[in-house]
Amino acid sequence: MSMVLFASVVRVGDGLPLSASTDYEMEKELQETKRHLKGLSRKLNQFPDRCTLKSGPYNVNFTSSLGVGYLMVCTANYPNVLAFCFLDELQKEFIVTYDPKRISSAVRPYSFIEFDTFIQKTKQRYNNPRSLSTKINLADMQTEIKLRPPYQLSPDDLQAINGFSVHTPSKYKGIAPTQMLEPVCLPGVISCVLSVLCGGLNLLRGVHAIESVLQCYLFAYFSVWRNNPLSCGSGSLHDAANQTEAAFGKITRL
């Protein structure tokens, strides 16, 4: 039977548990899965904001937003869309109910244990899919998961969670793993080379265009200069002659 088994709310910065559902299950495999969940809760800031961890017959799903993480354990056959709708509903209610300052200043574990009541009611609803038909919009979550699917944690990630690896998965920083770039293939290299060649040709065309404009300007300038130097020069000489003649006439009168 597919169902939600456990859920908790933690603070992302230090993994402090803020609230959790009441747990009566004592099955060994489930307790092992919850141990993985607790390890995840202390390292949420090292992973993308939406992840899934497969642990035997169970799945651990979690989301994080505004410094708060929401985690759940469900059976492996529980629909992925319903799992993240469940977490999304917890997130919306918790944000509306509690002030961010109060969350960041909490010191004691389970300072918001009263939120357990809402977790239990929501868990019961999601374990009875018939009651969900008019209360959630699965289409929106299905579209969101297709566009940005949850990252599947690997065995290496699980080792890091359990403390067997000293290297943290820094590859997650900046972008989500589902958006990691692939190596450049041969068509990509050819496209880059062609783009560089086209850019060089366009630059050469620009230089030739500037050279043509400059030549036209110089040609026009020298054409005007060639047509007017004699007239300008003769006019200047004529004026100088007139001034010299007038000065000479004055001297003669004296």
C-alpha positions in Angstrom: 0.0 0.0 0.0 1.4 3.4 -1.0 1.3 6.0 1.8 3.1 8.8 3.6 4.8 7.5 6.7 6.7 10.3 8.3 7.3 14.1 7.9 9.4 16.7 9.5 10.3 20.4 9.3 13.8 21.6 10.0 15.9 24.8 9.8 18.2 24.6 6.8 21.1 26.5 8.3 21.9 24.1 11.1 19.4 21.2 10.7 17.5 22.1 13.9 14.2 20.1 13.9 11.3 22.4 14.3 8.4 20.0 14.1 7.6 16.4 13.1 4.8 13.9 12.8 4.3 11.4 15.6 6.0 8.1 14.6 4.8 4.7 15.9 6.5 2.6 13.2 9.4 0.4 14.5 10.3 -1.5 11.4 14.0 -1.8 11.0 14.2 -0.6 7.3 12.0 2.3 8.1 14.2 3.3 11.0 17.2 3.1 8.8 15.5 5.4 6.2 14.7 7.9 9.0 18.3 7.9 9.9 19.1 8.9 6.4 16.5 11.6 6.7 18.1 13.0 9.8 21.5 13.0 8.1 19.9 14.9 5.2 18.3 17.5 7.5 21.8 18.5 8.7 23.1 19.1 5.2 20.2 20.5 3.2 22.2 23.6 2.3 24.6 21.4 0.3 21.8 20.0 -2.0 19.4 21.5 -4.5 16.0 22.7 -3.2 14.1 19.6 -4.4 15.6 16.0 -4.1 14.6 12.4 -3.8 16.6 9.6 -2.1 15.7 6.0 -2.7 16.3 3.8 0.3 15.1 0.2 -0.2 11.3 0.0 -0.1 11.0 3.7 0.9 11.7 7.1 -0.6 12.9 10.3 1.2 11.7 13.5 -0.5 12.4 17.0 0.6 12.1 20.6 -0.5 13.6 23.7 1.0 12.6 27.4 0.8 13.3 30.6 2.8 15.6 28.8 5.2 13.2 26.0 6.1 13.3 22.4 4.9 10.4 20.0 4.6 11.1 16.3 4.5 9.0 13.1 4.3 9.3 9.3 4.1 6.9 7.4 2.0 6.7 4.0 0.4 8.6 3.6 -2.9 5.4 3.2 -4.9 3.9 6.5 -3.6 3.3 8.9 -6.6 6.0 11.4 -6.9 3.6 14.2 -7.7 1.5 13.6 -4.6 4.7 13.5 -2.5 5.8 17.0 -3.5 2.2 18.3 -3.3 2.2 17.1 0.3 5.5 18.9 1.0 4.3 22.0 -0.8 1.2 22.1 1.4 3.3 21.9 4.5 5.5 24.7 3.3 2.7 27.1 2.5 1.0 26.5 5.9 4.3 26.8 7.9 5.3 30.1 6.2 1.8 31.6 6.9 1.7 30.4 10.5 5.2 31.3 11.8 7.2 34.5 11.6 10.7 34.2 10.0 12.3 36.0 12.9 10.8 33.4 15.4 12.1 30.6 13.2 15.6 32.0 13.0 15.8 32.7 16.7 14.5 29.2 17.8 17.0 27.4 20.1 15.3 24.3 21.4 14.5 21.3 19.1 10.8 21.0 18.1 10.0 24.6 19.2 7.0 24.4 16.8 5.7 21.0 17.8 2.1 22.2 17.7 2.5 22.1 13.9 2.4 18.4 14.2 -1.4 18.6 14.3 -1.4 20.0 10.8 1.1 17.5 9.6 -1.0 14.6 10.9 -4.2 15.9 9.3 -2.4 16.5 6.0 -0.8 13.0 6.1 -4.2 11.4 6.6 -5.6 13.3 3.6 -2.7 12.3 1.3 -3.0 8.7 2.4 -6.6 8.8 1.2 -6.3 10.1 -2.4 -10.1 10.2 -2.8 -10.2 13.2 -0.5 -7.7 15.1 -2.6 -9.5 15.5 -5.9 -11.0 18.9 -5.1 -8.3 20.3 -2.8 -5.1 20.2 -4.8 -4.1 20.9 -8.4 -2.0 17.9 -9.6 -1.7 19.3 -13.1 0.4 22.3 -11.8 2.7 20.1 -9.8 3.1 17.6 -12.7 4.1 20.5 -15.0 6.6 21.9 -12.5 8.2 18.5 -11.9 8.5 17.9 -15.7 10.2 21.3 -16.1 12.4 21.0 -13.0 12.5 17.4 -11.9 13.8 16.6 -8.4 17.4 15.6 -8.2 18.0 11.9 -7.5 20.5 11.5 -4.8 23.2 8.9 -5.6 25.1 6.4 -3.3 28.0 8.8 -3.2 25.6 11.5 -1.9 24.4 9.0 0.7 28.0 8.3 1.9 28.5 12.0 2.3 25.3 12.3 4.3 26.4 9.5 6.6 29.8 11.0 7.2 31.9 8.5 5.2 33.2 11.1 2.8 35.0 14.3 3.7 34.2 16.0 0.4 31.0 17.8 0.2 29.2 17.9 -3.2 30.2 21.4 -4.2 29.0 20.7 -7.7 25.5 21.6 -6.6 26.4 25.2 -5.8 25.2 27.9 -8.3 22.9 25.7 -10.4 20.9 22.6 -9.8 22.4 19.3 -11.0 19.6 18.8 -13.5 20.9 21.9 -15.3 24.6 20.9 -15.4 26.3 21.7 -18.7 27.4 18.9 -21.1 30.9 18.7 -22.8 31.1 20.5 -26.1 30.7 18.1 -29.0 32.1 18.4 -32.6 29.2 20.3 -34.0 29.5 22.8 -31.2 33.2 23.3 -31.9 32.5 23.8 -35.6 29.8 26.4 -34.8 32.2 28.3 -32.5 34.9 28.4 -35.2 32.4 29.5 -37.9 31.1 32.2 -35.5 34.7 33.5 -34.9 35.3 33.6 -38.7 32.1 35.4 -39.4 33.0 37.9 -36.7 36.4 38.5 -38.3 34.9 39.0 -41.7 32.4 41.5 -40.3 35.3 43.4 -38.6 37.2 43.5 -41.9 34.2 44.8 -43.8 33.9 47.5 -41.2 37.5 48.6 -41.7 37.0 48.7 -45.4 33.9 50.8 -45.1 35.7 53.3 -42.9 38.6 53.4 -45.4 36.2 54.1 -48.3 34.5 57.0 -46.4 37.8 58.5 -45.6 39.0 58.3 -49.2 35.8 60.0 -50.4 36.3 62.8 -47.9 39.9 63.4 -48.9 39.0 63.3 -52.6 36.3 65.9 -52.1 38.5 68.1 -50.0 41.4 68.1 -52.4 39.1 68.6 -55.4 37.8 71.9 -53.8 41.3 73.0 -53.0 42.5 72.4 -56.5 39.6 74.5 -58.0 40.0 77.6 -55.8 43.7 78.2 -55.1 44.4 80.5 -58.1 41.3 82.7 -57.5 42.1 82.9 -53.8 45.7 83.7 -54.5 45.0 86.3 -57.2 42.5 88.0 -55.0 45.1 88.3 -52.2 47.7 89.6 -54.6 45.3 92.2 -56.0 44.5 93.5 -52.5 48.2 93.7 -51.6 48.9 95.6 -54.8 46.2 98.1 -54.1 47.4 98.7 -50.5 51.0 99.2 -51.7 49.9 101.7 -54.4 47.9 103.7 -51.9 50.8 103.8 -49.4 53.2 104.9 -52.2 50.8 107.7 -53.2 50.8 109.1 -49.7 54.5 109.1 -49.6 54.7 111.0 -52.9 52.3 113.7 -51.7 54.5 114.2 -48.6 
